[in-house]
Protein backbone atom coordinates (compact mmCIF):
# COMPACT_ATOMS: atom_id res chain seq x y z
CA UNK A 1 0.00 0.00 0.00
CA UNK A 2 1.13 3.54 -0.75
CA UNK A 3 0.27 6.46 1.50
CA UNK A 4 0.57 9.86 -0.27
CA UNK A 5 1.97 12.70 1.85
CA UNK A 6 1.67 16.23 0.46
CA UNK A 7 4.66 18.33 1.53
CA UNK A 8 3.76 22.00 1.06
CA UNK A 9 6.34 24.76 1.62
CA UNK A 10 5.50 27.94 3.60
CA UNK A 11 5.27 29.94 0.38
CA UNK A 12 2.27 27.90 -0.82
CA UNK A 13 0.40 28.08 2.49
CA UNK A 14 1.04 31.69 3.53
CA UNK A 15 -0.79 34.89 2.64
CA UNK A 16 1.07 35.18 -0.67
CA UNK A 17 0.23 31.65 -1.85
CA UNK A 18 -1.75 32.97 -4.81
CA UNK A 19 1.42 34.60 -6.13
CA UNK A 20 2.95 31.24 -6.99
CA UNK A 21 2.22 28.66 -9.70
CA UNK A 22 2.91 24.95 -9.16
CA UNK A 23 4.72 23.88 -12.31
CA UNK A 24 5.49 20.26 -11.37
CA UNK A 25 5.96 17.69 -8.63
CA UNK A 26 9.03 15.82 -7.46
CA UNK A 27 8.46 12.43 -5.85
CA UNK A 28 10.57 10.54 -3.31
CA UNK A 29 9.82 7.21 -1.67
CA UNK A 30 10.52 5.73 1.77
CA UNK A 31 9.71 2.27 3.06
CA UNK A 32 7.89 2.54 6.39
CA UNK A 33 6.73 -0.03 8.91
CA UNK A 34 3.60 -0.10 11.02
CA UNK A 35 3.54 -2.02 14.29
CA UNK A 36 1.68 -5.34 14.27
CA UNK A 37 -1.76 -4.64 15.64
CA UNK A 38 -4.68 -6.57 17.03
CA UNK A 39 -8.29 -5.46 16.83
CA UNK A 40 -11.25 -6.60 18.90
CA UNK A 41 -14.25 -7.07 16.62
CA UNK A 42 -17.30 -6.10 18.65
CA UNK A 43 -20.42 -7.44 16.96
CA UNK A 44 -23.67 -5.94 18.28
CA UNK A 45 -26.69 -8.06 17.35
CA UNK A 46 -30.23 -6.75 17.91
CA UNK A 47 -32.67 -8.83 19.94
CA UNK A 48 -36.18 -8.06 18.67
CA UNK A 49 -39.84 -9.20 18.51
CA UNK A 50 -42.96 -8.08 16.71
CA UNK A 51 -44.88 -5.30 18.40
CA UNK A 52 -48.14 -6.17 20.13
CA UNK A 53 -47.41 -9.92 20.30
CA UNK A 54 -46.23 -12.35 22.92
CA UNK A 55 -43.73 -13.94 20.58
CA UNK A 56 -40.36 -14.94 21.99
CA UNK A 57 -37.58 -12.42 21.37
CA UNK A 58 -35.43 -13.23 18.34
CA UNK A 59 -31.66 -12.79 18.45
CA UNK A 60 -29.86 -11.88 15.24
CA UNK A 61 -27.52 -14.78 14.35
CA UNK A 62 -23.83 -14.24 14.90
CA UNK A 63 -21.72 -13.86 11.76
CA UNK A 64 -20.08 -17.02 10.50
CA UNK A 65 -16.82 -18.03 12.13
CA UNK A 66 -14.57 -20.87 11.00
CA UNK A 67 -14.30 -22.18 14.60
CA UNK A 68 -17.51 -22.58 16.58
CA UNK A 69 -17.66 -20.87 19.98
CA UNK A 70 -14.19 -19.39 19.53
CA UNK A 71 -12.83 -15.95 20.35
CA UNK A 72 -10.55 -16.14 17.31
CA UNK A 73 -11.40 -14.47 14.03
CA UNK A 74 -10.14 -16.25 10.90
CA UNK A 75 -7.56 -13.48 10.45
CA UNK A 76 -6.01 -14.31 13.84
CA UNK A 77 -5.84 -18.02 12.96
CA UNK A 78 -4.17 -17.30 9.63
CA UNK A 79 -1.70 -14.96 11.32
CA UNK A 80 -0.77 -17.53 13.99
CA UNK A 81 -0.14 -20.25 11.42
CA UNK A 82 1.78 -18.10 8.94
CA UNK A 83 3.99 -16.59 11.65
CA UNK A 84 4.71 -19.95 13.25
CA UNK A 85 5.18 -22.20 10.23
CA UNK A 86 6.17 -19.83 7.42
CA UNK A 87 8.34 -17.40 9.39
CA UNK A 88 9.30 -19.72 12.30
CA UNK A 89 8.04 -17.44 15.07
CA UNK A 90 7.26 -19.73 18.04
CA UNK A 91 3.98 -19.33 19.88
CA UNK A 92 5.69 -18.09 23.03
CA UNK A 93 7.07 -15.11 21.08
CA UNK A 94 3.71 -14.47 19.47
CA UNK A 95 2.24 -14.61 22.98
CA UNK A 96 4.72 -11.93 24.13
CA UNK A 97 3.70 -9.73 21.23
CA UNK A 98 0.02 -10.11 22.10
CA UNK A 99 0.71 -9.26 25.73
CA UNK A 100 2.66 -6.14 24.74
CA UNK A 101 -0.39 -5.06 22.76
CA UNK A 102 -2.31 -5.07 26.06
CA UNK A 103 -4.26 -8.28 25.48
CA UNK A 104 -4.51 -10.93 28.20
CA UNK A 105 -4.59 -14.40 26.66
CA UNK A 106 -3.15 -17.71 27.84
CA UNK A 107 -0.48 -19.62 25.96
CA UNK A 108 -2.62 -22.76 26.02
CA UNK A 109 -5.35 -20.85 24.16
CA UNK A 110 -2.92 -20.14 21.31
CA UNK A 111 -1.86 -23.79 21.26
CA UNK A 112 -5.46 -24.99 21.04
CA UNK A 113 -6.26 -22.45 18.32
CA UNK A 114 -3.34 -23.71 16.22
CA UNK A 115 -4.43 -27.32 16.70
CA UNK A 116 -8.02 -26.57 15.69
CA UNK A 117 -6.89 -24.50 12.71
CA UNK A 118 -4.66 -27.34 11.50
CA UNK A 119 -7.68 -29.65 11.56
CA UNK A 120 -9.42 -27.21 9.20
CA UNK A 121 -6.53 -27.53 6.74
CA UNK A 122 -6.54 -31.34 6.55
CA UNK A 123 -8.90 -31.49 3.53
CA UNK A 124 -6.52 -29.19 1.64
CA UNK A 125 -3.54 -31.38 2.47
CA UNK A 126 -5.48 -34.48 1.41
CA UNK A 127 -6.38 -32.82 -1.89
CA UNK A 128 -2.76 -31.77 -2.48
CA UNK A 129 -1.57 -35.31 -1.68
CA UNK A 130 -4.01 -36.79 -4.20
CA UNK A 131 -2.80 -34.33 -6.82
CA UNK A 132 0.88 -35.01 -6.12
CA UNK A 133 0.29 -38.77 -6.41
CA UNK A 134 -1.18 -38.21 -9.88
CA UNK A 135 2.21 -36.86 -11.02
CA UNK A 136 4.12 -38.59 -13.78
CA UNK A 137 7.41 -37.85 -12.00
CA UNK A 138 7.48 -37.91 -8.20
CA UNK A 139 10.42 -37.03 -5.93
CA UNK A 140 10.51 -38.43 -2.39
CA UNK A 141 12.92 -38.02 0.50
CA UNK A 142 13.08 -38.37 4.26
CA UNK A 143 14.56 -36.17 6.99
CA UNK A 144 14.75 -36.77 10.76
CA UNK A 145 13.12 -34.71 13.50
CA UNK A 146 13.17 -35.17 17.27
CA UNK A 147 9.61 -35.88 18.39
CA UNK A 148 8.20 -37.39 21.56
CA UNK A 149 9.63 -38.92 24.74
CA UNK A 150 11.77 -42.05 24.63
CA UNK A 151 10.52 -42.96 28.05
CA UNK A 152 10.13 -41.83 31.63
CA UNK A 153 12.48 -44.35 33.22
CA UNK A 154 15.79 -46.06 32.54
CA UNK A 155 18.78 -44.82 30.56
CA UNK A 156 16.60 -43.11 27.95
CA UNK A 157 14.76 -40.94 30.50
CA UNK A 158 14.23 -37.44 29.19
CA UNK A 159 15.54 -38.28 25.72
CA UNK A 160 13.70 -37.43 22.52
CA UNK A 161 13.02 -40.16 19.99
CA UNK A 162 13.49 -39.64 16.27
CA UNK A 163 10.58 -39.22 13.88
CA UNK A 164 10.75 -38.72 10.13
CA UNK A 165 9.22 -36.28 7.67
CA UNK A 166 8.73 -37.80 4.20
CA UNK A 167 8.07 -35.02 1.67
CA UNK A 168 6.56 -35.67 -1.77
CA UNK A 169 7.29 -33.31 -4.68
CA UNK A 170 5.00 -33.49 -7.71
CA UNK A 171 4.76 -32.24 -11.28
CA UNK A 172 2.97 -29.02 -10.25
CA UNK A 173 5.76 -28.03 -7.83
CA UNK A 174 3.56 -28.93 -4.88
CA UNK A 175 5.25 -30.33 -1.77
CA UNK A 176 3.38 -32.41 0.80
CA UNK A 177 5.06 -33.48 4.03
CA UNK A 178 4.02 -36.82 5.48
CA UNK A 179 5.19 -38.08 8.87
CA UNK A 180 6.22 -41.44 10.29
CA UNK A 181 7.86 -42.54 13.53
CA UNK A 182 10.17 -44.83 11.56
CA UNK A 183 12.35 -44.81 8.45
CA UNK A 184 11.09 -48.16 7.18
CA UNK A 185 9.81 -49.06 3.73
CA UNK A 186 6.32 -49.57 5.15
CA UNK A 187 5.70 -45.81 5.16
CA UNK A 188 6.57 -45.58 1.45
CA UNK A 189 4.04 -48.31 0.74
CA UNK A 190 1.37 -46.64 2.89
CA UNK A 191 1.83 -43.20 1.31
CA UNK A 192 2.07 -44.26 -2.32
CA UNK A 193 -0.52 -46.97 -1.68
CA UNK A 194 -0.67 -48.17 -5.29
CA UNK A 195 -1.93 -44.69 -6.28
CA UNK A 196 1.29 -43.65 -7.99
CA UNK A 197 2.69 -44.90 -11.26
CA UNK A 198 5.51 -43.25 -13.16
CA UNK A 199 9.08 -42.34 -12.26
CA UNK A 200 10.10 -42.12 -8.61
CA UNK A 201 13.23 -40.01 -7.96
CA UNK A 202 15.08 -40.50 -4.69
CA UNK A 203 18.49 -40.59 -3.07
CA UNK A 204 20.39 -43.85 -2.64
CA UNK A 205 18.38 -45.15 0.33
CA UNK A 206 17.70 -48.79 -0.49
CA UNK A 207 14.05 -48.77 0.66
CA UNK A 208 13.01 -46.77 -2.42
CA UNK A 209 14.76 -49.16 -4.81
CA UNK A 210 13.18 -52.20 -3.13
CA UNK A 211 9.74 -50.62 -3.26
CA UNK A 212 10.08 -49.69 -6.94
CA UNK A 213 11.36 -53.17 -7.83
CA UNK A 214 8.30 -54.76 -6.23
CA UNK A 215 5.79 -52.53 -8.06
CA UNK A 216 4.55 -52.61 -11.63
CA UNK A 217 4.48 -49.33 -13.51
CA UNK A 218 7.16 -47.59 -11.41
CA UNK A 219 10.57 -46.61 -12.77
CA UNK A 220 13.18 -45.74 -10.20
CA UNK A 221 15.57 -42.85 -10.87
CA UNK A 222 18.35 -41.84 -8.50
CA UNK A 223 20.13 -38.61 -7.67
CA UNK A 224 23.49 -37.63 -9.14
CA UNK A 225 24.16 -35.11 -6.35
CA UNK A 226 24.05 -37.85 -3.72
CA UNK A 227 26.40 -39.93 -5.90
CA UNK A 228 28.70 -36.93 -6.18
CA UNK A 229 28.94 -36.64 -2.38
CA UNK A 230 30.58 -40.07 -2.20
CA UNK A 231 33.48 -38.82 -4.32
CA UNK A 232 33.71 -35.62 -2.28
CA UNK A 233 34.26 -37.81 0.80
CA UNK A 234 36.95 -39.75 -1.09
CA UNK A 235 38.94 -36.64 -2.05
CA UNK A 236 41.01 -36.66 1.15
CA UNK A 237 42.50 -40.13 0.51
CA UNK A 238 42.45 -40.11 -3.32
CA UNK A 239 42.48 -36.46 -4.40
CA UNK A 240 43.40 -37.00 -8.07
CA UNK A 241 40.94 -39.78 -8.95
CA UNK A 242 38.10 -38.36 -6.86
CA UNK A 243 38.58 -34.95 -8.48
CA UNK A 244 38.54 -36.57 -11.93
CA UNK A 245 35.20 -38.21 -11.10
CA UNK A 246 33.79 -34.90 -9.86
CA UNK A 247 34.89 -33.16 -13.05
CA UNK A 248 33.07 -35.73 -15.17
CA UNK A 249 29.89 -35.28 -13.13
CA UNK A 250 30.29 -31.50 -13.47
CA UNK A 251 30.11 -31.91 -17.26
CA UNK A 252 26.59 -33.29 -16.86
CA UNK A 253 25.52 -30.16 -15.03
CA UNK A 254 27.11 -27.94 -17.65
CA UNK A 255 24.92 -29.72 -20.20
CA UNK A 256 21.85 -29.20 -17.98
CA UNK A 257 22.70 -25.49 -17.73
CA UNK A 258 22.84 -25.29 -21.52
CA UNK A 259 19.44 -26.98 -21.76
CA UNK A 260 18.01 -24.33 -19.42
CA UNK A 261 19.65 -21.50 -21.36
CA UNK A 262 18.22 -22.80 -24.63
CA UNK A 263 14.85 -23.45 -22.93
CA UNK A 264 14.65 -26.93 -24.44
CA UNK A 265 11.66 -29.09 -23.51
CA UNK A 266 10.07 -32.35 -24.53
CA UNK A 267 11.66 -34.28 -27.38
CA UNK A 268 14.28 -31.57 -28.05
CA UNK A 269 15.47 -31.81 -24.46
CA UNK A 270 15.57 -35.61 -24.64
CA UNK A 271 17.55 -35.58 -27.88
CA UNK A 272 20.02 -33.02 -26.55
CA UNK A 273 20.67 -35.21 -23.51
CA UNK A 274 21.15 -38.28 -25.70
CA UNK A 275 23.57 -36.42 -27.98
CA UNK A 276 25.60 -34.70 -25.27
CA UNK A 277 24.98 -36.20 -21.81
CA UNK A 278 24.76 -39.89 -22.70
CA UNK A 279 28.40 -40.12 -23.95
CA UNK A 280 29.55 -38.42 -20.73
CA UNK A 281 27.52 -40.84 -18.58
CA UNK A 282 28.75 -43.89 -20.51
CA UNK A 283 32.34 -42.72 -20.25
CA UNK A 284 31.96 -42.08 -16.53
CA UNK A 285 30.69 -45.58 -15.73
CA UNK A 286 33.41 -47.15 -17.90
CA UNK A 287 35.98 -45.07 -16.02
CA UNK A 288 34.56 -46.36 -12.72
CA UNK A 289 34.85 -49.98 -13.89
CA UNK A 290 38.42 -49.33 -15.05
CA UNK A 291 39.41 -48.00 -11.63
CA UNK A 292 38.11 -51.10 -9.90
CA UNK A 293 39.66 -53.36 -12.54
CA UNK A 294 43.13 -51.91 -12.00
CA UNK A 295 43.22 -53.27 -8.46
CA UNK A 296 45.15 -51.72 -5.62
CA UNK A 297 42.05 -50.40 -3.84
CA UNK A 298 40.96 -51.88 -0.52
CA UNK A 299 37.22 -52.56 -0.05
CA UNK A 300 37.19 -50.26 2.96
CA UNK A 301 38.61 -47.23 1.14
CA UNK A 302 36.23 -44.31 0.44
CA UNK A 303 37.00 -44.34 -3.30
CA UNK A 304 36.12 -48.03 -3.53
CA UNK A 305 32.84 -47.38 -1.77
CA UNK A 306 32.09 -44.43 -4.07
CA UNK A 307 32.81 -46.48 -7.21
CA UNK A 308 30.67 -49.40 -6.01
CA UNK A 309 27.90 -46.96 -5.01
CA UNK A 310 27.49 -45.50 -8.50
CA UNK A 311 28.04 -48.78 -10.37
CA UNK A 312 25.37 -50.45 -8.26
CA UNK A 313 22.94 -47.72 -9.31
CA UNK A 314 23.92 -47.38 -12.95
CA UNK A 315 20.48 -48.20 -14.33
CA UNK A 316 18.61 -45.74 -12.11
CA UNK A 317 21.20 -42.99 -12.65
CA UNK A 318 20.65 -43.10 -16.43
CA UNK A 319 16.84 -42.82 -16.38
CA UNK A 320 16.95 -39.04 -16.85
CA UNK A 321 18.64 -39.45 -20.25
CA UNK A 322 15.53 -40.95 -21.85
CA UNK A 323 12.86 -38.95 -20.00
CA UNK A 324 12.94 -35.15 -20.33
CA UNK A 325 10.57 -34.80 -17.37
CA UNK A 326 13.06 -36.40 -14.98
CA UNK A 327 15.65 -34.22 -13.28
CA UNK A 328 19.14 -35.64 -12.71
CA UNK A 329 18.93 -35.00 -8.96
CA UNK A 330 16.58 -34.25 -6.06
CA UNK A 331 17.86 -30.71 -5.46
CA UNK A 332 14.37 -29.27 -6.00
CA UNK A 333 13.12 -31.45 -3.15
CA UNK A 334 16.17 -30.73 -0.96
CA UNK A 335 15.39 -27.02 -1.22
CA UNK A 336 11.82 -27.70 -0.12
CA UNK A 337 13.19 -29.39 3.02
CA UNK A 338 14.65 -26.12 4.35
CA UNK A 339 11.71 -25.33 6.67
CA UNK A 340 12.52 -28.46 8.70
CA UNK A 341 16.03 -27.54 9.94
CA UNK A 342 14.95 -23.88 10.18
CA UNK A 343 12.00 -24.83 12.36
CA UNK A 344 13.75 -27.27 14.68
CA UNK A 345 14.30 -24.58 17.32
CA UNK A 346 10.54 -24.09 17.36
CA UNK A 347 9.89 -27.74 17.96
CA UNK A 348 12.78 -28.48 20.32
CA UNK A 349 10.60 -29.16 23.34
CA UNK A 350 7.51 -30.61 21.67
CA UNK A 351 7.15 -33.74 23.76
CA UNK A 352 4.49 -35.33 21.58
CA UNK A 353 4.51 -36.42 17.97
CA UNK A 354 1.30 -34.46 17.43
CA UNK A 355 3.08 -31.33 18.71
N, C-alpha and C positions, 0 to 999 in steps of 0.2 A: 504493500500500500504506500501511496505517496501523499504526504501532507504538504500543501502549498503554503508557504509563509511569505507574505508581502512585506518587504523591507523598504519603507518610505523614508527618505531623508527629510531633515527639518524644512528645507526649501519648499517641498511639495505639500507640507502640512501647515505651514505658517500663514500669516496674513497675505503674503505675496505669492501664494501658490498659483494663482491664475496668471502670473507673469511667466510661467514656465510651460513648455511643451514636452511631453514624454515622447521621445523619438525612437525608443527601443527598450529591450529588456535583456539583461545579462543573467544567466542562470548558473548557480552552483549547487552541488549536491553533497549531503552528508548522510552517512548511515547512522541511524539512531536506534536505541533499544528502549522498549517499555518493560517495566517489571512484570513478571508473571502475576496474574491476578485471578482471584476467585470471586464469583458472584453468587449470591443466594437468590434463587428464583422463587419469588413469593407469588403463589397462584391463588387468587381470591375467587371463590366459586359461590355464586348466589344460591341460597336455599329459598325456595319459593313454593307457593300454592295458589290455586285459583281463588279469587275473592268470593266471599259469600258461600263457601262450601266447607265441609268438614274433611276434605281430602287430606291425606298425609302430606307433610312437606316433602318436596322433591329437591334433592341436592344435585347440582350440576356435576356431571362426571369429571373426574380428574383427567388431565391430558395424558396421553399414552406415554408410558415409560418402559424402557427395555427390560428393566428389572422390577418385578412387582414389590410393592411395599418397601422401596429403597429410597434413601435420601440422595442417591447419586443420579445426576442427570447423565445422559449418554455422553455428553462432552467431557465430563469428569472421568468416566470409564475409559474413553479413548485416550485421554491425556495420561492417565496412569499407565496404560499398557504401552503406549508409544515411548514414554519417558523411561520406563523400566526395561523394555525389551529391545527397542530400537536404539536408544541412546544410553543404555546401561546405567540408569540412575536408580539405585536401590530404593525400596519403599521407605526405609528409615530416613533417607535424605529428602524424599518427597514429603514425608511426614513433618520434617523440620521446616520445610518451606511453607507448608500449610499452617503450622503453628505460628510462624513469623508473620503470616498474613492475618493473625488474630482469630483463627478458627480452632476450636477445641474438638479434636477427633481422635479416636484411639487408633493405634497401629493395627490392631486386630481387625478393625473395620476396613482398613485399606486392603489387608490381606484377603478378607472375605470378598470384597468387591472385585479384586483381581481374579479370584477363583471363579466367581459367578460369571464374570465377563468372558473368561476363557471358555466356559461351557457354551456361551452363545456363539463362539467362533468355531466350534467343532464341525458344524455342517459345512463351513467354508473349507476347512482343512480336508474333510472327507471328499468334497468335490474336487479340490486341487489334486488330491492323491489319485482319484479316479482318472483325472485328465493326464497326469504324469505317467500313469501306467499304460495309457494308450499311445505313448511315444514310440517311435520307431527305433530311436537310439536313447538308451537310459544309462545315466552314470550313477554309481552307488559307491558309498564309502562308509567308514565308521570312525568315530572319534570318542575317546573316553571322557567321562565326567564323574566326579565324586558325588555319590548320591546315597543317602540313607546310612543308618548305623550298621556296623558289623555285628555288634552285640553289646550287651550290658555287663558281661562278666568275662573273665578269662583274659588271655593275652591281647585279644582284639578289642578290649573295652575302650570305648571312645573313638575308635577308628571309623573312617568312612569307607564304605565299599564302593567298588567301581561299577558304574552303569555305562551305557553306550548309546550315543546318538547315531542313527543310520540315516543320513540324508539321501534323498532321491532327486536327481536333476533331469528334467525332461526336455522335449523338443521346443517347448514354448518358453524356455528359460525360467520355468517355475521350479522352486526348491521346496520340498516337503521334508521335515525332520521327523523321523520315527524314533522310538525309544525302546530299548531292551535292557534288561539287567544282566545280559550275557553277550558274548561275542560269537556265539555259535551259529552254525549254518541254519538252524531252525528258524531264526528270525528272518533270514532272507526268504525262506520258503513261505513263512506266514505273510510277509509283506507283499511279495510278488504274487503268491497265491494263484498261480496259473493264469493271472490276468495279463501278464506281460509276455509279448513275443517280439523279437527283434534282436538288436545288438546291445549287450550289456557291457559297459566299460567300467573297469575297476582297477585297483592297484594289484599287487601280486599276492594278496591274501588268498590262500588256497581254497577257502570256503566258497568263493565266487566261482572258481573254475569247476569245483565239484558239483555245484548246483547247476551250472550251465551244461555240464556234460550229461547230467541226468534228465535234462528237459529237452523236449522236441521244440523246434522253432526258435531256439535262442543261440545266438552266436556270441562268443565271449571275446572281447577285445581288451588288451591290457595297456598300461600306461608307460610311455617311454621315459617320463620324468622320474618315475620310481626306479626304472632300470638304470637310469643315469646315476642315481644316488649311490648305487652299488660301486660304480667305478670311482666316484668321488671319494668314497671310503677307502678305496684301494690305492689312492694316489700317494699316500705316505710311504707305503712299502714298495710300490712299483710305479714311480712317477712317470716314466716314459711311456710305458704301455697303457697305463690308465688314462693318461692325457691323450694318447692317440685314439683311444676308444671314445673319449668325450668329444674330440674334434669331429669324429665321424658322425656322432649323434647330432652335433651342432649343425652339420650340413643339412640334416632333415628339417631343422627349424628355420634355416635360411630359405629352404624351399617353401615352407609353410608361410613365411613372411612374404615371399614373392606372390604366392597365391592370393594373399590378402590384398597386397598392393594392386594386383591386376583384377581383383574382385571376381575371381573365377568361382563358378558354382556348378553343381550338377555334373553332367558328363565332361565338360571342359576341365573341371577340377580333378575328376577321376583320371582323365587322360594325362593331365600334367603330372600328377603323382606317379602314374605308371612310367612316364617317360623320364622323369627326373629323380623321384624319390626311390623307386623300386631298385634301380642299380645300386644306390647307396646302401639300402637295407640289405640286399643280397651280399654285397661286398663286406658289410659289417659282420654278418653272421659267419661268412667264410673266414674272415679274419679271426673271429672268436674260436672257431674250430681249429684253425692253424695254431693258435697260441696253446691250446690244450694238447694238440698233437705233438708239439715240439718237446713236451716233457719238461722236467725241471721245476714244476710247480707243485707244492704240497697241497693236499686237499683242504687243509685248514687255512691257507693263505687267502686274504681278502680278494685278490684278483681271481683266484680259482673260483671262489664263491660267486663273484660277479659274472664270470664267463658262464658258469653253469646256470646261474639265474636267468640270463637272457636266452640261452640256448634251450632251456626247458620251456620257455614261453614263446618260442619263435613263431608258431602259428598264430597265436593271439596278438602278437605285436605287429603282424603284417596285415591285420584285418582292415586297417584304415586305408591301405593302398587301393583297395577295390571298392570302398564305400565312401563317397564324398561327404556323407552325413556324419561320419565318425571322426572325432578328433583324435590326434595321436597321443593325447594324455588326458588326465582328469583335472587339469589346472582350473578349469571353469568351476568345478565342484569344490576344489580346495579353497578357492576364493570365497565361496559361499559359506565355508565353515568358520570364517573369521569371527562371527558373533559368539561362537562357543568359547574360545580362549579369552575373548574380550569380556565375556559375561561371567567368567568363573569367580571373580571377586564378589559378584552379586550373590552367587549361589553357594559361597563357601560354607555357610552354616545352615544350609537346608538339610534338615535331618530326615526328611522323607523323600522317597522317589517322586511323589506327587509334587512336592515343593520344588 
